[in-house]
Amino acid sequence: MIDSIPLIPVTGGIPQLIANAVVLVLMLHVILGGCAYGVMLERKLSAWMQDRVGPNRVGPKGLLQPIADGLKFIFKEEHTPRGADSILFTLGPGLSIVPAMMAFIIIPWGGILDLSTISAKLVEWFGASASIGDSLVRITGANVNVGIIYLIAAASLGVYGVALGGWASNSKFSFLGGLRASAQMISYEIPMGLCLLCVVLLAGSLDPYAIIAHQQHQGWNILQQPLAAIVFYTCLLAEANRAPFDLAEAESELVGGFHTEYSSMRFAMFFLAEYFHVITGSAFFALLFLGGWSINPVGGLTPSQWNWDFPLVGGLGVVLLQMGVMIGKTAFMLAFAMAIRWTLPRFRFDQLMKLAWQGMIPVSILLLAAAATVTYFGVDKYMWLASIGCAVIIWAVYPLMPKQDAVNRRIPLIGSRFSPLPNERASTVSTHPVALDDAAIPDRRQGPLSVH
């Protein structure tokens, strides 16, 4: 339990307020830049996965492409469709991006900075005494001891902008996209909250610093609770409308979903909000399951044996290294979300709902019961064993669950390769010798070396 881990008290005051303001302004601009270059990273990753080149024209190796995209959005024409509520139509993108920009402020990007290691004069200039309690500041945008609750509450408000934009557009496609986003948010916030409770139970606190300190002691939660980590990350993708959960904008069905009628900077705000949510969610996942700034995934036996890991309190150099580790983990999880988008196909909406209500919610309830059991008996260091037990229970019980008749079953097309006629063997392989030859066909008009 967290009671055995010594947490350094921080008194706050003017030094903490100034540190909060500096971290808030700094990380806001870092994440905004990450949103811009995250688009380019996604285009590069998708090109690499599909054996293409990707953007490489604007600037050296395409590094100025995000600036060109931003200028394009700025100079595009603003269009408000006929019959739309102009005020709510404009308010929708704002209500989507503001909660995304509010949620990240409780993320601890570094440990606790000891100002006295920089300069004793600096501590006195900030109005604090040189004692150890008054010279410590937390490297976070807001020093809130219930920060986890704040992040979940703020991030969940983003769906109001999506639903409002879809309703105010006076379009059936947009309205259906807003309804889908609302249903998806209601469904996937339940297992997300239950998995979050699993982490909170083991840490014994809602304080982000206490959760990181617990992982430095007992090991990262992704090793202790791998099933909860998988369910939580899946819910993050669904909450951010990322593929394969982007049913609110499904181009193949709803043209563009809730942002079908949007253009120019109003559309860019929706786009920016999505990437802001993904970056914040990646940092949140790193905080809960990857140990935050910790670099030791297995933890220590006792608080005095936290070997080869960052201390909770340190000087400026230690804090900068911790920030680098935290940003690196966030970037890795962001790239992982992009790889998932270009790997898995999109769900149908009925499959989306079935996955949440018949799959993730029962599994997350089982995981919460396991976490509560090991916490009650004080054996939380064996949570990994309880996770394995939960996996065995799921594997054993799933075949016994009642099955519904398959919906949207594939209708056989007689004569196709999947449903050949009786006594026939369907084949799609060409038998023409030119098709079977891999050699290039020479162009007789331009010589034997030129090819089509």
C-alpha positions, -999 to 999 in steps of 0.1 A, spaced: 0 0 0 10 36 -5 12 41 33 46 24 33 60 48 7 73 81 20 58 110 0 75 143 4 50 170 15 50 201 -6 37 233 10 28 252 -22 27 289 -20 43 313 -45 71 290 -56 46 262 -65 23 287 -82 51 300 -104 62 265 -112 26 256 -122 24 286 -145 58 278 -161 49 241 -167 14 250 -179 26 275 -205 56 253 -216 37 220 -220 7 237 -237 30 249 -265 48 216 -266 15 197 -270 3 222 -296 35 216 -315 30 179 -310 -5 181 -325 9 198 -356 38 174 -361 17 145 -349 -2 148 -381 30 146 -401 42 117 -380 10 98 -388 13 105 -425 49 93 -424 41 62 -404 12 53 -427 35 59 -457 61 36 -442 36 9 -434 22 11 -469 55 13 -487 51 49 -497 72 81 -493 48 104 -475 51 142 -474 85 153 -485 80 185 -506 76 214 -482 109 223 -465 138 199 -458 124 164 -460 89 177 -456 95 192 -421 75 224 -429 44 204 -441 25 211 -408 30 249 -414 17 246 -449 -14 226 -437 -21 253 -410 -19 281 -436 -42 261 -459 -68 259 -431 -65 296 -423 -71 307 -459 -99 283 -468 -134 297 -470 -156 295 -440 -190 280 -449 -221 278 -428 -248 255 -443 -283 267 -449 -306 261 -420 -278 256 -395 -277 273 -361 -248 297 -368 -240 303 -331 -241 267 -320 -224 257 -352 -194 279 -343 -196 270 -306 -193 232 -313 -156 232 -322 -147 254 -293 -165 231 -268 -146 202 -283 -111 217 -281 -113 236 -247 -118 204 -226 -90 188 -244 -67 217 -235 -79 217 -199 -74 181 -191 -36 178 -194 -27 202 -166 -26 176 -138 -1 154 -156 31 152 -136 58 158 -163 86 155 -137 92 148 -101 97 173 -73 122 201 -79 144 213 -50 148 250 -57 176 252 -31 198 231 -55 195 259 -81 201 289 -58 192 297 -22 188 334 -33 162 322 -58 142 305 -30 142 337 -9 133 358 -39 102 336 -45 92 344 -9 98 310 6 122 300 33 152 279 26 139 250 46 134 217 28 96 218 29 92 253 14 118 249 -14 101 219 -31 78 223 -61 60 198 -82 66 198 -119 29 199 -130 4 223 -143 -19 221 -113 -10 206 -79 -43 188 -73 -44 158 -50 -75 145 -68 -61 152 -102 -72 118 -117 -109 127 -111 -103 161 -127 -87 147 -158 -115 122 -164 -142 149 -158 -126 174 -181 -118 150 -209 -154 137 -209 -168 171 -217 -153 170 -252 -182 149 -265 -206 179 -259 -188 198 -287 -191 168 -310 -228 163 -303 -236 200 -305 -217 204 -338 -235 174 -353 -269 187 -342 -263 223 -352 -252 214 -388 -287 207 -400 -274 175 -417 -286 139 -411 -251 126 -415 -237 151 -389 -266 144 -365 -261 106 -367 -223 112 -361 -231 132 -330 -255 105 -317 -229 78 -323 -203 99 -304 -226 103 -274 -235 65 -273 -198 56 -277 -188 79 -248 -214 66 -225 -204 30 -233 -167 32 -230 -164 55 -200 -177 27 -178 -149 2 -184 -124 31 -184 -135 42 -150 -135 7 -136 -99 1 -149 -89 34 -134 -104 23 -100 -81 -8 -102 -51 15 -103 -64 38 -76 -72 9 -53 -36 -4 -55 -20 30 -51 -44 40 -23 -46 76 -36 -60 98 -64 -28 119 -63 -8 114 -96 25 115 -76 13 88 -53 4 66 -82 39 70 -97 55 64 -63 35 32 -59 48 20 -93 84 28 -84 79 6 -53 58 -23 -67 66 -21 -104 48 -6 -134 10 -13 -135 13 -26 -171 31 -56 -155 9 -58 -125 -24 -53 -143 -19 -61 -180 -55 -68 -187 -66 -35 -171 -40 -17 -193 -53 -33 -225 -89 -24 -217 -80 11 -205 -60 19 -237 -88 5 -259 -112 28 -241 -88 58 -247 -89 51 -284 -127 50 -283 -130 82 -263 -108 100 -287 -127 87 -318 -96 71 -331 -97 41 -355 -109 14 -353 -134 33 -331 -140 63 -354 -177 55 -360 -187 91 -353 -171 102 -386 -172 69 -406 -165 82 -441 -179 50 -457 -213 55 -440 -217 91 -429 -195 110 -454 -176 127 -425 -200 123 -396 -202 152 -371 -178 174 -391 -193 168 -426 -204 205 -429 -174 221 -413 -145 238 -432 -115 260 -426 -104 267 -391 -137 253 -375 -128 219 -390 -92 223 -380 -103 229 -344 -121 195 -344 -89 180 -359 -67 196 -333 -90 185 -304 -87 149 -316 -49 150 -315 -49 169 -282 -71 141 -267 -48 114 -280 -17 131 -267 -33 137 -233 -46 102 -232 -11 88 -241 4 108 -212 -24 96 -189 -17 60 -199 21 66 -192 12 80 -158 -11 51 -148 6 21 -163 41 30 -175 54 44 -142 54 81 -153 90 92 -153 102 59 -138 127 39 -158 126 8 -136 97 -14 -147 100 -40 -119 103 -16 -89 122 -22 -57 116 -45 -27 115 -16 -2 115 22 -6 152 22 3 160 -2 -26 147 18 -55 177 9 -76 185 24 -110 155 47 -110 150 85 -107 145 98 -71 113 116 -63 131 148 -53 160 161 -73 177 191 -89 171 207 -123 191 181 -142 171 152 -127 138 170 -134 148 176 -171 156 139 -175 123 129 -159 105 152 -183 124 137 -212 113 102 -201 77 112 -197 76 129 -231 93 99 -247 67 75 -233 39 98 -245 53 99 -280 57 61 -281 21 56 -271 10 82 -296 29 64 -324 13 31 -312 -22 46 -316 -12 56 -351 0 21 -359 -33 7 -347 -52 30 -370 -34 18 -401 -35 -19 -390 -70 -27 -379 -103 -22 -399 -131 -1 -385 -158 -18 -365 -195 -18 -373 -215 2 -348 -233 -28 -335 -199 -45 -330 -187 -14 -312 -216 -15 -287 -213 -53 -283 -176 -50 -275 -183 -25 -247 -214 -39 -231 -208 -76 -235 -170 -77 -234 -152 -48 -217 -176 -40 -189 -179 -75 -175 -141 -79 -178 -134 -46 -161 -158 -56 -132 -139 -88 -128 -106 -69 -127 -119 -45 -102 -131 -74 -79 -96 -89 -82 -79 -56 -73 -102 -51 -44 -95 -86 -31 -57 -83 -32 -59 -48 -16 -81 -60 12 -57 -89 21 -27 -66 17 -10 -86 -10 -11 -60 -38 24 -69 -49 9 -102 -63 -17 -83 -84 0 -98 -115 -9 -132 -103 -45 -121 -98 -45 -107 -134 -34 -141 -147 -63 -157 -127 -87 -133 -143 -74 -142 -178 -79 -179 -169 -115 -172 -157 -123 -153 -189 -109 -181 -211 -129 -207 -192 -162 -189 -189 -164 -173 -224 -173 -205 -242 -202 -211 -217 -218 -177 -223 -250 -176 -243 -245 -168 -279 -268 -147 -300 -276 -155 -336 -251 -139 -359 -264 -106 -373 -256 -93 -408 -245 -128 -419 -228 -130 -453 -252 -141 -480 -235 -165 -503 -231 -154 -539 -235 -184 -561 -206 -188 -585 -182 -167 -565 -149 -180 -553 -164 -183 -518 -195 -201 -530 -187 -220 -561 -212 -241 -580 -214 -278 -573 -186 -298 -588 -167 -266 -597 -135 -251 -584 -134 -213 -584 -100 -198 -591 -89 -162 -594 -54 -169 -606 -47 -157 -641 -36 -183 -666 -23 -159 -693 14 -162 -698 19 -124 -698 3 -121 -664 25 -149 -650 57 -132 -662 72 -107 -638 96 -92 -664 89 -56 -676 73 -53 -710 96 -32 -733 81 -3 -753 89 -10 -789 85 27 -798 113 39 -775 137 10 -774 140 -21 -753 151 -4 -721 120 18 -715 90 4 -697 54 14 -691 
